[in-house]
Amino acid sequence: MSKFAFVTNTDSNTLSVVDLQTTEELKQIDIGESPRGAMAVDKVRGYGFVSNCAGNTISVINILEAESQGEIEVGLAPRGVDISPDNKWLFVANSGSATVTIIDLSTHEVVHTVAVERNPRQLQVSPNGKFVSVPNFGSDSISIINVDNSNIKNTKNIANINLGKYTRPYHAFPSEDGQLVFTANTFSHTVSVVSVADKKVIKTISVGYNPRAVITEPSGKYLIVSAEASNALCIIDRQTYQEIKRIDVGATPRGMDINTDNNTVCSTSFQRNHLFGAPSLGSTDASGDSVTVISLDTLTRVGNLPSGLGACSVKIIETDDVINGELIEANLNLVYV
């Protein structure tokens, strides 16, 4: 069994494939223009999906073949994707259209569009699949989309929850039980804790500058927040909702994912140091265009992984997580060269 990090590279229009055991970049897959957000994975059919902000499309990645297999047209400037737990639906946040596109994963066809508020960014489906939380960067709000699995066309936006003036939420992440949503508020340097049932903010947590993403980790003890302008990950105690540690991770952290094998967090660095003439393709330097690895056991930085240009987000995939895992693992060694 092997694990791989798929890194979205905004400035090289590629998806890096990194072996987490050897820490080697095995391949860069050419995808659409200005890809943003983490790749969503259809675990039933073995496909990945990445939003191309400049192309108004979603790239379809055949994980078995390590190749792009075309694009799906969606709304304007898509900036985030996620898949329902039952692998039926792909949800796409269209930042330029103020909509969420729903795609049937069995056909790769658009089946429904839901209106939200201005400039939606990285959305997330709840673990039970009942709702989608959508951060509306341009409206200082999150939308709650109720998912009707019996008739997807009845899926609708049931609430737009105000987070406060100039919060500018970038990422919305539901709790494990689906009762709360955490939002990374880029302009107010905070994380909002939102009650889904009450449809209101119940707590505001101060963090580092310009938070971009917020996630939980397997033990349930912490929230982890990437603070882009503080060059740090902020660790929040979920009992007290207080920041207990700030970990220096190098320049401009954005997307994150957890490697449960060794209890680490992988965090992308979006430094774009290539704009200033520094080498970055395949770089393992924490100063930029790479992925930083942080131990959740010691809350310290323990390594780095290579990426392409403008590393934006990361998705960790275990070979058994997708269709025909043994074939994929065998094929990776043949194709990713």
C-alpha positions in Angstrom: 0.0 0.0 0.0 1.4 3.4 -1.0 0.4 7.0 -0.5 0.8 9.9 -2.9 0.3 13.7 -2.6 -1.4 15.4 -5.5 -0.4 19.0 -5.5 -2.3 21.7 -7.5 0.3 24.0 -9.1 -1.5 27.2 -10.1 1.3 28.8 -12.1 2.6 25.8 -14.0 -1.0 24.5 -14.8 0.0 21.1 -13.6 -0.8 18.6 -10.9 2.3 17.2 -9.1 2.3 13.5 -8.0 4.6 13.0 -5.0 5.5 9.6 -3.5 5.1 10.2 0.3 7.5 7.3 1.1 10.4 8.4 -1.0 9.4 12.2 -1.1 10.1 12.2 -4.8 8.0 14.0 -7.4 7.1 11.3 -9.8 5.3 13.3 -12.5 3.6 16.6 -13.3 0.2 16.1 -15.1 -0.7 18.9 -17.5 -4.2 20.2 -16.6 -6.2 23.4 -17.3 -5.4 27.1 -16.8 -4.7 28.5 -13.3 -5.9 25.4 -11.3 -7.1 26.2 -7.7 -8.1 24.2 -4.7 -7.4 20.6 -3.8 -8.2 17.7 -6.2 -11.4 15.9 -5.3 -11.3 12.1 -5.7 -14.1 9.8 -6.9 -13.1 6.7 -4.9 -15.5 4.5 -6.8 -14.3 5.2 -10.3 -10.7 6.3 -9.8 -11.0 9.8 -11.1 -9.7 13.1 -9.7 -11.2 16.6 -10.4 -9.4 19.9 -10.3 -11.0 23.4 -10.8 -9.3 25.6 -13.5 -10.0 29.2 -12.4 -8.9 30.8 -15.7 -10.5 28.2 -18.0 -14.0 27.9 -16.5 -13.6 24.2 -16.5 -12.9 21.1 -14.3 -10.0 18.9 -15.3 -10.8 15.1 -15.1 -7.8 13.1 -14.1 -7.6 9.3 -14.7 -5.6 8.3 -11.6 -4.8 4.8 -12.9 -3.2 6.3 -16.1 -1.8 9.4 -14.4 -3.3 11.5 -17.2 -5.8 14.3 -17.8 -8.9 12.9 -19.7 -10.5 16.1 -20.7 -12.5 18.9 -19.1 -16.0 19.7 -17.9 -17.4 23.2 -18.6 -18.9 24.8 -15.5 -19.5 28.4 -14.3 -17.1 31.3 -14.3 -13.7 31.1 -12.5 -14.2 27.9 -10.5 -12.2 27.9 -7.3 -13.0 24.8 -5.3 -14.5 21.3 -5.7 -15.6 18.5 -3.3 -17.3 15.2 -3.7 -20.3 13.7 -1.7 -19.4 10.8 0.6 -21.4 8.4 -1.6 -19.4 9.4 -4.7 -22.5 10.4 -6.5 -22.0 14.2 -6.9 -19.2 16.7 -7.6 -19.8 20.2 -6.2 -18.0 23.2 -7.8 -17.8 26.7 -6.5 -17.9 29.2 -9.4 -16.4 32.4 -8.0 -17.3 34.5 -11.0 -20.9 33.3 -11.3 -21.9 33.2 -7.7 -23.1 29.6 -8.2 -22.4 26.0 -7.3 -22.4 23.5 -10.1 -23.4 19.9 -9.4 -22.0 17.2 -11.6 -23.2 13.6 -11.8 -20.1 11.5 -11.3 -21.6 8.5 -13.2 -21.8 10.6 -16.4 -19.6 13.6 -15.8 -22.5 15.8 -16.8 -23.8 19.0 -15.2 -27.2 18.2 -13.6 -28.0 21.3 -11.5 -26.8 24.8 -10.5 -27.5 26.5 -7.2 -27.2 30.2 -6.6 -25.2 31.4 -3.6 -23.7 34.8 -2.7 -20.8 36.7 -4.3 -17.4 35.1 -5.0 -17.7 31.6 -3.5 -14.4 29.9 -2.8 -13.4 26.5 -1.4 -16.6 24.7 -0.4 -16.9 21.4 1.5 -19.5 18.7 1.8 -20.5 17.6 5.3 -19.4 14.1 6.3 -23.0 12.8 6.2 -23.5 14.3 2.8 -26.6 16.3 3.8 -25.3 19.8 3.2 -22.5 21.7 1.5 -20.9 24.7 3.2 -19.9 27.5 0.8 -17.7 30.4 1.8 -18.7 33.6 -0.1 -15.6 35.7 -0.1 -17.3 38.7 -1.7 -20.3 38.7 0.6 -18.7 38.0 4.0 -21.0 35.0 4.4 -21.4 31.2 4.1 -24.2 29.5 2.2 -25.6 26.2 3.4 -26.8 24.1 0.6 -29.3 21.3 1.5 -28.6 18.2 -0.7 -31.6 16.2 -1.8 -30.1 12.8 -2.9 -33.5 11.5 -4.0 -33.9 14.3 -6.5 -30.7 16.3 -6.9 -32.6 19.1 -8.8 -34.4 19.9 -5.5 -31.0 20.7 -3.9 -31.1 24.3 -2.8 -29.5 27.1 -0.8 -31.3 27.2 2.5 -29.3 29.9 4.3 -26.8 32.7 3.8 -25.1 33.3 7.2 -23.4 36.6 7.8 -19.9 36.3 9.3 -19.2 40.0 9.8 -18.0 42.9 7.7 -14.7 42.4 5.8 -14.2 38.9 7.1 -13.7 37.5 3.5 -14.0 33.8 4.1 -11.9 31.6 1.9 -12.6 28.1 3.2 -15.5 26.5 5.0 -14.9 23.1 6.8 -17.8 21.1 8.5 -17.1 19.3 11.8 -17.1 15.5 11.9 -20.7 15.4 13.2 -21.9 18.1 10.8 -23.2 20.4 13.6 -20.6 23.1 13.1 -18.8 24.8 10.2 -15.4 26.5 10.6 -14.5 29.3 8.2 -11.0 30.7 7.5 -11.6 34.5 7.3 -8.8 36.0 5.3 -9.3 39.8 6.0 -10.3 39.6 9.6 -7.6 37.1 10.6 -10.1 34.9 12.4 -11.9 31.6 12.3 -15.6 31.7 12.7 -17.4 28.8 14.4 -20.9 28.5 12.9 -23.8 26.5 14.2 -25.6 24.8 11.3 -28.8 24.3 13.3 -29.0 27.9 14.6 -27.5 29.4 11.4 -25.3 31.8 13.2 -21.8 32.4 14.4 -21.3 31.2 17.9 -17.6 31.8 18.4 -14.8 33.9 16.7 -11.2 32.8 17.1 -8.2 35.1 16.5 -5.4 33.5 14.4 -2.5 34.6 12.3 -2.6 36.9 9.4 -4.7 36.0 6.3 -5.9 32.5 7.1 -6.7 30.6 4.0 -7.7 27.1 5.1 -9.0 25.4 8.3 -9.2 21.6 8.9 -9.5 19.2 11.8 -7.2 16.3 12.5 -7.8 12.6 13.4 -7.6 12.9 17.2 -10.2 15.7 17.2 -8.2 17.8 19.6 -7.2 20.6 17.2 -8.2 22.9 14.4 -5.3 23.6 12.1 -5.3 26.9 10.2 -2.9 28.0 7.5 -2.1 31.7 8.1 -0.7 32.9 4.7 0.8 36.2 5.7 2.2 34.9 9.0 4.0 32.0 7.2 2.6 29.7 9.9 0.1 27.0 10.8 -2.0 28.0 13.8 -3.0 25.2 16.2 -6.3 25.7 17.9 -7.5 23.7 21.0 -11.0 22.6 20.2 -12.0 22.5 23.9 -11.1 26.1 24.6 -11.1 27.5 21.0 -7.8 29.2 21.8 -4.6 29.2 19.7 -2.0 27.1 21.6 0.8 27.1 19.1 2.0 28.8 15.9 4.3 26.7 13.7 6.7 28.4 11.3 6.3 26.6 7.9 8.0 28.9 5.5 6.4 31.2 3.0 2.7 31.6 2.3 1.0 28.4 3.4 -2.4 27.7 1.8 -3.9 24.2 1.3 -3.5 21.3 3.8 -4.2 17.6 4.1 -3.5 14.9 6.7 -1.2 11.9 6.2 -2.7 9.5 8.8 0.1 7.0 8.3 2.6 9.1 10.3 0.2 11.7 11.8 1.6 14.6 9.8 0.1 17.6 8.0 1.1 18.5 4.5 0.8 22.3 3.8 1.5 24.0 0.4 3.7 27.1 0.1 2.4 29.5 -2.5 5.5 31.8 -2.5 5.8 32.0 -6.3 9.6 32.5 -5.9 10.0 31.7 -9.6 8.7 35.2 -10.3 11.9 36.6 -8.8 14.2 34.3 -10.7 14.6 31.6 -8.1 14.5 28.0 -9.2 11.3 26.3 -8.0 10.3 23.3 -10.2 10.8 20.3 -8.0 12.0 22.4 -5.2 12.1 21.1 -1.6 13.0 24.4 -0.1 10.4 25.6 2.5 10.8 29.2 1.2 8.3 28.6 -1.5 6.8 26.4 -4.2 6.9 23.3 -2.1 4.9 21.3 0.5 5.9 21.6 4.1 5.4 18.5 6.4 4.5 19.1 10.1 4.3 16.4 12.8 1.0 16.4 14.8 2.8 14.5 17.6 5.4 17.1 18.2 3.8 20.1 16.5 7.0 20.9 14.7 8.1 21.1 11.0 9.8 17.8 10.0 10.3 18.0 6.2 9.4 19.2 2.8 8.1 17.8 -0.5 8.6 19.0 -4.0 6.0 20.7 -6.2 5.5 22.7 -9.3 5.0 26.5 -9.6 2.6 28.2 -7.3 1.7 25.2 -5.1 -1.8 26.0 -4.0 -3.4 22.9 -2.5 -2.7 19.2 -1.7 -4.7 16.0 -1.7 -3.3 12.8 -0.2 -4.5 9.5 -1.7 -3.9 6.0 -0.5 -3.9 3.4 -3.3 -6.6 1.4 -1.6 -8.8 4.5 -1.5 -9.6 4.3 -5.2 -10.8 1.8 -7.7 -8.6 -1.3 -8.2 -5.9 -0.1 -5.8 -3.4 -2.8 -6.6 -3.4 -2.0 -10.3 -2.9 1.7 -9.5 0.0 1.0 -7.3 1.7 -1.2 -9.9 1.0 1.3 -12.6 2.4 4.2 -10.7 5.9 2.8 -10.9 5.5 2.4 -14.7 3.8 5.6 -15.7 5.1 8.2 -13.2 8.7 8.7 -14.6 
